[in-house]
Amino acid sequence: MTNLERPGRLGAPDRQHHGTEKPVTIRPFEPADAPRVTELVHRAYAELGDRGLNFTAVDQDVATTLRRASAEASRGALREEGVVATMTLSLPRRKLSSDSLRKPDCRDACG
Protein backbone atom coordinates (compact mmCIF):
# COMPACT_ATOMS: atom_id res chain seq x y z
CA MET A 1 0.00 0.00 0.00
CA THR A 2 1.44 3.38 -0.98
CA ASN A 3 1.20 6.53 1.16
CA LEU A 4 -1.53 7.85 -1.13
CA GLU A 5 -3.62 4.73 -0.50
CA ARG A 6 -3.44 4.98 3.30
CA PRO A 7 -6.36 6.67 5.08
CA GLY A 8 -5.66 10.27 6.03
CA ARG A 9 -2.95 10.76 3.40
CA LEU A 10 -3.18 13.41 0.73
CA GLY A 11 -4.98 12.00 -2.26
CA ALA A 12 -6.54 9.11 -0.35
CA PRO A 13 -10.30 8.78 -0.16
CA ASP A 14 -11.67 9.83 3.21
CA ARG A 15 -12.79 6.46 4.51
CA GLN A 16 -14.25 7.84 7.74
CA HIS A 17 -17.00 9.80 6.01
CA HIS A 18 -17.96 7.16 3.44
CA GLY A 19 -18.70 9.66 0.67
CA THR A 20 -20.30 12.30 2.90
CA GLU A 21 -17.28 14.56 3.10
CA LYS A 22 -17.78 18.30 3.10
CA PRO A 23 -17.04 20.12 -0.17
CA VAL A 24 -13.65 21.78 -0.57
CA THR A 25 -13.16 25.12 -2.29
CA ILE A 26 -9.76 26.12 -3.67
CA ARG A 27 -8.93 29.83 -3.87
CA PRO A 28 -5.88 32.10 -3.83
CA PHE A 29 -4.17 32.69 -0.50
CA GLU A 30 -5.45 35.77 1.34
CA PRO A 31 -3.57 37.63 4.09
CA ALA A 32 -6.38 36.82 6.53
CA ASP A 33 -5.48 33.11 6.06
CA ALA A 34 -2.02 33.53 7.60
CA PRO A 35 -2.89 32.74 11.26
CA ARG A 36 -4.74 29.53 10.36
CA VAL A 37 -2.07 28.48 7.85
CA THR A 38 0.58 29.07 10.52
CA GLU A 39 -1.30 26.66 12.81
CA LEU A 40 -1.50 24.09 10.02
CA VAL A 41 2.21 24.20 9.21
CA HIS A 42 3.13 24.01 12.91
CA ARG A 43 1.06 20.82 13.21
CA ALA A 44 2.39 19.40 9.94
CA TYR A 45 6.05 19.94 10.91
CA ALA A 46 5.78 19.20 14.66
CA GLU A 47 7.11 15.65 14.35
CA LEU A 48 10.15 16.86 12.43
CA GLY A 49 10.78 19.55 15.04
CA ASP A 50 10.47 16.93 17.79
CA ARG A 51 13.23 15.02 16.04
CA GLY A 52 15.46 18.09 16.23
CA LEU A 53 15.27 18.90 12.52
CA ASN A 54 15.53 22.56 11.61
CA PHE A 55 12.58 23.55 9.42
CA THR A 56 11.27 27.11 9.37
CA ALA A 57 7.68 25.82 9.47
CA VAL A 58 8.23 24.23 12.90
CA ASP A 59 7.96 27.56 14.69
CA GLN A 60 7.49 30.30 12.11
CA ASP A 61 5.42 33.30 13.10
CA VAL A 62 2.38 34.64 11.23
CA ALA A 63 4.47 37.34 9.51
CA THR A 64 6.75 34.65 8.04
CA THR A 65 3.75 32.65 6.82
CA LEU A 66 2.33 35.77 5.21
CA ARG A 67 5.64 36.64 3.51
CA ARG A 68 6.26 33.11 2.24
CA ALA A 69 2.73 32.44 1.02
CA SER A 70 2.47 35.82 -0.67
CA ALA A 71 5.74 35.35 -2.57
CA GLU A 72 4.61 32.26 -4.49
CA ALA A 73 1.48 30.96 -6.20
CA SER A 74 -0.25 29.79 -3.01
CA ARG A 75 -3.78 28.47 -2.71
CA GLY A 76 -5.97 27.63 0.25
CA ALA A 77 -8.33 24.68 0.47
CA LEU A 78 -11.41 25.68 2.44
CA ARG A 79 -14.28 23.85 4.06
CA GLU A 80 -17.02 25.26 6.28
CA GLU A 81 -14.57 25.48 9.21
CA GLY A 82 -12.04 27.54 7.21
CA VAL A 83 -8.65 26.74 5.68
CA VAL A 84 -7.90 23.02 5.99
CA ALA A 85 -4.91 22.76 3.63
CA THR A 86 -2.61 24.84 1.47
CA MET A 87 -0.58 24.29 -1.63
CA THR A 88 2.15 26.37 -3.24
CA LEU A 89 3.70 26.16 -6.67
CA SER A 90 7.35 27.20 -6.65
CA LEU A 91 9.21 27.46 -9.93
CA PRO A 92 12.98 27.63 -10.35
CA ARG A 93 14.25 31.18 -10.05
CA ARG A 94 16.28 30.91 -13.25
CA LYS A 95 16.65 28.41 -16.01
CA LEU A 96 19.97 26.62 -16.37
CA SER A 97 21.09 25.02 -19.59
CA SER A 98 21.80 21.31 -19.48
CA ASP A 99 25.40 22.10 -20.47
CA SER A 100 25.97 24.16 -17.33
CA LEU A 101 24.81 21.22 -15.21
CA ARG A 102 27.44 18.94 -16.76
CA LYS A 103 30.38 21.24 -16.06
CA PRO A 104 32.51 20.50 -12.98
CA ASP A 105 32.16 24.13 -11.84
CA CYS A 106 28.36 23.87 -11.70
CA ARG A 107 28.33 25.40 -8.22
CA ASP A 108 29.24 28.74 -9.76
CA ALA A 109 26.63 28.44 -12.52
CA CYS A 110 23.97 27.01 -10.23
CA GLY A 111 24.20 29.77 -7.64
N, C-alpha and C positions, 0 to 999 in steps of 0.2 A: 504494500500500500504506500503510495507516495504521500508527501505532505499535503498536496492539494486534495487528496481523497479523504484525509482524516477530518473528522468533525471539528468545527471551530477554526479551521485553516482557511486562509484567503482562497476563494475559488471553490470551496467545498459547499455542497448543499447544506442548508441549516437543518439538520436532522431533528432538532428539538421541536421545531414548530410545525413540521410535517406539512409544508406548503402554505402555512398561514402567516408567513413572515411579513413584516411591515414593509411598505414600499420605500425604496431608497431614491433620493434625488441627488444628482451630481451637479454642482455649480462651482464657479470660480471662488477661490479663497477670498474672504472678506476680513478686514482688520478685526471686526468684532468676534471672529472665530478664534483668535489667537489664545485666549485663556483656556478654552476647551481643548484646542489642539495641543497646547502645552501639557495638559493633564494626560492626554492620550499618549504622547511621546514619552512622558515620564513612565507611564505604566508599561509601554511596549519595550522600553530599554532598561527597566528595573533589574531584570535578571542579569543583564550584562554588567550593570553597575555593581551589583552584588558580587560579581566575580572579579571585581577590581579593574574592569576594562574601562578605558577612558573614551567615552562617547559624549559629545556635546549634549545630545538629547537626554542623557541621564538626569541632568539637573539644570537644563537651560531655563532662563527666565522668559516671561511673556514677550519682552522686547526682542529677544533673540529669535523666538518663534516667528514673530511678526516680520522681522528683517529677512529671515531665511525663506519663509513662505512667499513673501512679496517679491523676492528676487527671481523666482523661477515660475514656471507654468504650474501652479498648484491648484488643486481642486479639493472640495470638501464633499463627503458623502453624508447626506442628512437623512434622518428619520424624524419621527414626531418629537423625540427627546433631544434633538439637536445633532451636532456633528458626531458621527460615529466612526469615521475613518477619513484619511486624507491620502492624496497621491500627488506626486510631483514629477514632472518630466524635466530632466536636466540633460542638456546637450553639451557636447564638448565645446570648450571655449574657442578653440581654433582647430582648423583642419590640418592634419599633418599628411604629407605625402608618404606613400609606402616606402619610397627610397630613404626618407629620413629615419624611418624606423629600423632599417637594416644597417645603418651606419653604427660603428662602435661608439661614436660620440653622441648617441641619441639623447643623452641627458641634457646636453646643451640645446638640442633642437626641440626636445619635448618639454622644456620648461622645468 
